[in-house]
Amino acid sequence: MSKGPAGGVYRYLDTTASPGGYIYRVTEVDNGGAESDLSQCLVEIQTDEEQRNAVIAAVGIVVIAISAVVGGLILDPYAV
């Protein structure tokens, strides 16, 4: 979604896209045929497996971070 110079809202739903990377561009064409790009957006569509792996990696990072904090609190010689 992008706002144009006059405040318009543009939406596009690509129902044919498959997993991969895409660049979508909103281009304005005036009456004389001159073009100017208003907005550009990079979209990455992941497969179900890629999404699942990303969630597993995020959970792993959170578990490591929590373990590090807990370990630091347990091993801290100045902890009361």
C-alpha positions in Angstrom: 0.0 0.0 0.0 1.3 3.5 -0.9 0.0 7.0 -0.6 0.3 9.1 -3.7 1.2 12.8 -3.8 -2.5 13.7 -3.7 -3.1 11.3 -0.7 -4.6 8.5 -2.7 -4.2 4.9 -1.5 -3.1 2.2 -3.9 -3.6 -1.5 -3.3 -2.6 -4.5 -5.3 -3.2 -8.2 -4.6 -1.0 -10.6 -6.7 -2.9 -13.9 -6.6 -0.4 -15.5 -9.1 2.8 -15.0 -7.0 4.7 -18.1 -6.0 7.5 -18.3 -3.4 10.4 -16.0 -4.3 11.4 -12.3 -4.3 9.4 -9.6 -6.1 9.7 -5.9 -6.6 6.4 -4.0 -7.1 6.5 -0.4 -8.3 3.7 2.2 -8.4 4.3 4.4 -11.4 2.4 7.5 -12.4 1.9 8.2 -16.1 0.8 11.7 -17.0 -1.3 12.6 -20.1 1.9 13.2 -22.1 3.2 9.7 -21.4 5.9 10.7 -19.0 6.4 8.2 -16.1 7.6 8.8 -12.6 7.9 6.2 -9.8 5.8 7.0 -6.7 6.7 4.0 -4.6 8.6 0.7 -4.7 8.3 -2.3 -2.4 10.4 -5.5 -2.1 8.3 -8.5 -1.2 9.7 -11.9 -0.2 7.2 -14.8 -0.3 8.3 -17.8 1.8 7.3 -21.4 1.5 5.5 -23.1 4.4 8.8 -24.8 5.3 10.8 -21.5 5.2 8.2 -19.9 7.5 8.3 -22.8 9.9 12.2 -22.7 10.0 12.1 -19.0 10.7 9.7 -19.5 13.7 12.0 -22.3 15.0 15.0 -20.1 14.7 13.3 -17.2 16.5 12.2 -19.5 19.3 15.8 -20.8 19.6 17.2 -17.3 19.8 14.7 -16.4 22.6 15.5 -19.6 24.5 19.2 -18.8 24.3 18.7 -15.2 25.4 16.5 -16.2 28.4 19.1 -18.9 29.3 21.9 -16.3 29.2 20.0 -13.9 31.5 19.1 -16.6 34.0 22.6 -18.0 33.9 24.0 -14.5 34.4 21.7 -13.9 37.4 22.6 -17.3 39.0 26.4 -16.8 38.5 26.4 -13.2 39.5 28.5 -12.9 42.6 26.9 -9.6 43.6 23.3 -11.0 43.3 21.4 -10.7 46.6 
